[in-house]
Amino acid sequence: MEIRTRHDDRTAREAAPAPVPEGSRYLRRKPVQKVRRSRLTMGTLLRGLRLFARAAAAGALTAGIVVAVAYVFSSDNFSLKEVKITGCQWSDPSAVEAVVRREFPRHLLKIRLRDVRDRLERETWVRQADIRRVLPSTLVVHITERVPAVIFEFNGQLMVADREAVLLDRYKPVYGKLDVPVFRGLANSGRPASHGLGAEDTARLRLGIRLLEELESGSPALARNISEVDLSDPANAKVLLVDDTAEIFLGDRDFLKRFGTFMANLPHYKELKSQYQEIASVDMRYEGQIIYRPVLDAEQPMAEDVTASNSAPQR
């Protein structure tokens, strides 16, 4: 049995802590808040110092890079001292080098490679130019040249051009034997060869080149039967056979088909030639027909076509 007395109750009440007033609780938390704020302030300060240090380091690095770049672009160690030219067969390497040295900066790193390429590809013989730097002071230029591919008459002179109809030079034995027919019938218009071809003559030359390419796609031997190509009429290319005077009209398309048909009927052509002495022209522009026109005899009335046609030319 437990016996309690008033003395024990009073002692327990005195020993129990008195309830803390509401206001006292808030007063005790204030020191804690002050400590937290001081910690936050210190962390912010440290972060700011770190950011400042990083910015200072980045600024120093940037300044160092600027100084280094300024030094490199002003240093004589990177001045252009050598221009190596490769790939030249017909063009003059010294002339190519002279263009580079005359028209571009003397400092290797100030030279824009694309500008050098574009400028050199305007030279007559240069089809493509590949440019690269070799530090500290060398520029390497590799030239891919145009290849003489066709011969044509221009202002009374024989000239050579490539397959892109770019006039290259006067024909010279050094270019070797070009086993191709001679193109004639360009407009010329008194234009000097040094100025290149005009738009009209370029179009005519391209017509002749397309004719050759079509024949060669069928057989390289086909083009070897032709001695000349007359391009005076852009709508009607005319060819002359080797050791023959008859003009063969091929129009402006289907060259392989039309000339192949003529060659397949060559025995008949020779038979008519022996009958009429000479044939002035052979018109291959009519679908399914060949029209032979004999040479006119001044003492005889005009001869009719050997083969008549009511259809229009297939141009």
C-alpha positions, 0 to 999 in steps of 0.5 A: 500500500502506497501512502502519500502525504501533503508534504510529498505533493508539495515537494513534487510540485516544487520540483516540477519545472514551471511552464515556460511562458509563450513569450519566453520561447521566442526569446530563446530562439533568437540566438539560434537565428542569429547563428544561422544568419551568420552561417548563411552570410559566411557561405554567401561570402565564400561562394562570391569569393570563389566566383570572383577567383574563377572570373579572375582566372578566366580573365587572365586566361583570356588576356593570355590568349589575346596576347599570344594571338597578337604575338603570333599574328605579328611575329616574323616567324610566321611570315610566308617564306615558301610557296610550294606548287605541285601538279603543273604540266601546262601552267607556269608554277612561277606565275602561280606563285607570283599571284599568291605573293602579289595578291595575298598577305605576307603573313601565313596565318592571315591568308584565307585559304578559300580566297586563294583557291577561288583566285587561282581557279580563275587562271586559265589552266587551273581547274581545281586548286587545293591549298593548305598551310604548313607551319611556320611559314609554308603554303602548299598549293596543288593544282589540278589542270584542265586537259586539252580535249578539242580543237576549234577554229577561232579568228582564223587560228586553231585553238584548244579547249577542255571538255568544259568549253574553256578556251586554253591556248593556241594549238601547239605540237606540244599538246600532242595529237588530239584525235578529234575532229576540228570544230568550225563555225564559231561566231568570233565577232572579232573577239581576241582569243586572250579575252576568252569565248563569248556566250554564243561561241561557248554555247556552240562549242558545248554543242560540239562537245556534247556531240562528241561525247554521245558518239564516244559513248556508243563507240570511240571509233565513230568519232574517228570517222569525222574530220570536221564539225560545223557549228555555225547553226546551233540548231543543226550540227553538221559533220564531214567524214574523213576524205569526204565533202558531204555535209551530214545534218544531225540537228541538235540531239540524238547524235549517236542514233542519227550518225549510227543510222548513217554509218549503217547505211554507208554502203547505200551512200557510196552507191549513190555517190558513184551514181551522182558523182558527188553528194552535197548533203545527207539529212539525218533529222527525219525520223525513219528517213535519210535524205540525200542531196546530190551536188548541183551541176551548173549546166543541168537543172536542179536535181531533186532529193533522192528521198522525199519526205513530208515530215518536219525535221526532228530537232 
